[in-house]
Amino acid sequence: MPSIYIVSGPAGVGKSSTSRQLAEQFDQSAYIEGDLIHQMIVSGYKPPWESEESLALVWENIASLSSNFIRSNKNVIIDYVTFEKDVEMFSHKINDEVGQIEIKYVVLWTEEKELLRRDSLRVKEHQMGIRCLQLMEEFKHKGPSERFYLDTSTLELSEAVADILEKPAYLYDKPLHKED
């Protein structure tokens, strides 16, 4: 049975590079870039961090795509800024649609200085600048359990991918309580 991997973290931390290399580790896989999903809206667009409705729509579409890929026996790698409450909602939706599926959730992390350095290496139109640090602060305040964090400060890309594949701590198996 295929699995779902949700690769999260602040902008510029390396989600896309890690997700792509992770997807390449499987004979059958699909890569879903969450940013592309919310950018599909042309008229009436609101960034998901400014609109709960936009965020809910993004996750509805990610869940539908994931279910379709799972039914086609593909491992799914999701690259998106994701908090634990999003994973909980997503896991319920997926379990309702395709049954119990293994979901791994990892939040890539690095020091602020390294995050800004990595962001500066991105193509100019993809650089996020201060938004990287804002997301870092948001993770610190809303952050998931420590077990989901992977500090990539000193890791090669291949080491990070191996860690995600091998470490059982990233297995999402404990939903949040409704009052959280």
Buried (B, 14 or more C-beta within 10 A) or exposed (E): EBBBBBBBBBBBBBBBBBBBBBBEBBEEBBBBBBBEBBEEEEEEEBEBBEBEEBBEBBBBBBBBBBBBBBEEEBBBBBBBBBBBEBBBBBBEBBEEBBEEBEBBBBBBBBEEEBBBEBBEEBEEEEBBEEBBBBBBEBBEEEBBEEBBBBBBEEBEBEEBBBBBBEEEBBBBEEBBEEEE
